[in-house]
Amino acid sequence: MIVPTVTVSDHALVRYLERVKGIDIEAACAEVAEIAGVAAALGATCKVHAGHCYVIAGYTVTTVLPEGGRLSRKSRPKRRRYPMADGAHR
């Protein structure tokens, strides 16, 4: 009998981490948001914290790279530009 390969959805993995491993996902999300919050507000695309790079697109942390990991220039999200009161961009 051939056993098919099973894939696991992101949703199932999150529920497994919560319900089987006892990880508080909401607390982890809040921690990541706190780490990247100021950087996102300032328009940064990456926040390095404790050696890990928190990749930011808009106001969303899209991934966390391993210690020492960096994005290549090609894969970096574009910086946001905000109009200033006089119409100039910063």
C-alpha positions as CSV (number, residue, x, y, z in Angstrom):
1,M,0.0,0.0,0.0
2,I,1.3,3.4,-0.9
3,V,0.9,6.0,1.8
4,P,0.2,9.5,0.4
5,T,2.2,12.5,1.6
6,V,0.2,14.6,3.9
7,T,0.5,18.4,3.9
8,V,-0.3,20.5,6.9
9,S,-2.0,23.9,6.5
10,D,-0.8,27.0,8.3
11,H,-4.1,27.1,10.2
12,A,-3.6,23.5,11.4
13,L,-0.1,24.2,12.5
14,V,-1.1,27.3,14.5
15,R,-3.9,25.2,16.2
16,Y,-1.4,22.4,16.9
17,L,1.1,24.9,18.5
18,E,-1.8,26.4,20.6
19,R,-3.6,23.3,21.6
20,V,-1.0,20.5,21.7
21,K,2.2,22.4,22.6
22,G,0.5,25.1,24.7
23,I,2.0,28.1,23.0
24,D,0.1,31.3,23.4
25,I,-0.1,32.6,19.8
26,E,-1.9,35.8,20.8
27,A,0.9,36.7,23.2
28,A,3.5,35.8,20.5
29,C,1.7,38.1,18.0
30,A,1.6,40.9,20.5
31,E,5.4,40.5,21.2
32,V,6.2,40.6,17.5
33,A,4.0,43.7,17.0
34,E,5.7,45.5,20.0
35,I,9.1,44.7,18.6
36,A,8.3,46.0,15.1
37,G,5.8,48.7,15.9
38,V,7.9,51.8,16.0
39,A,10.0,50.7,13.0
40,A,6.8,50.2,11.0
41,A,5.4,53.6,12.0
42,L,8.7,55.2,10.8
43,G,8.4,53.4,7.4
44,A,11.2,50.8,8.0
45,T,11.2,47.6,6.0
46,C,13.3,45.6,8.6
47,K,13.8,45.8,12.3
48,V,16.7,43.9,13.8
49,H,16.1,42.7,17.3
50,A,18.2,40.2,19.3
51,G,19.9,39.3,16.0
52,H,16.7,38.5,14.1
53,C,15.4,40.6,11.2
54,Y,11.7,41.3,11.4
55,V,10.6,42.0,7.8
56,I,7.9,44.7,7.5
57,A,5.7,45.5,4.6
58,G,3.4,48.5,5.4
59,Y,2.2,47.8,8.9
60,T,2.5,44.0,8.6
61,V,5.4,41.8,9.8
62,T,5.7,39.3,6.9
63,T,8.5,37.1,8.3
64,V,11.2,36.9,10.9
65,L,14.6,35.8,9.5
66,P,17.1,33.7,11.6
67,E,19.9,35.3,13.5
68,G,22.2,37.1,11.1
69,G,19.7,36.7,8.3
70,R,19.3,39.7,6.0
71,L,17.1,40.5,3.0
72,S,18.8,40.9,-0.4
73,R,18.1,44.3,-2.0
74,K,15.8,42.7,-4.6
75,S,13.6,41.0,-2.0
76,R,13.2,44.0,0.3
77,P,9.8,45.6,0.5
78,K,9.6,49.1,-0.9
79,R,9.7,51.9,1.7
80,R,6.6,53.9,2.2
81,R,6.7,57.6,1.4
82,Y,4.5,60.0,3.4
83,P,3.5,63.4,2.1
84,M,4.5,66.2,4.5
85,A,2.3,69.2,5.3
86,D,4.0,71.2,2.6
87,G,3.4,68.5,0.0
88,A,7.0,67.2,0.0
89,H,7.7,63.5,0.6
90,R,10.0,62.2,3.3
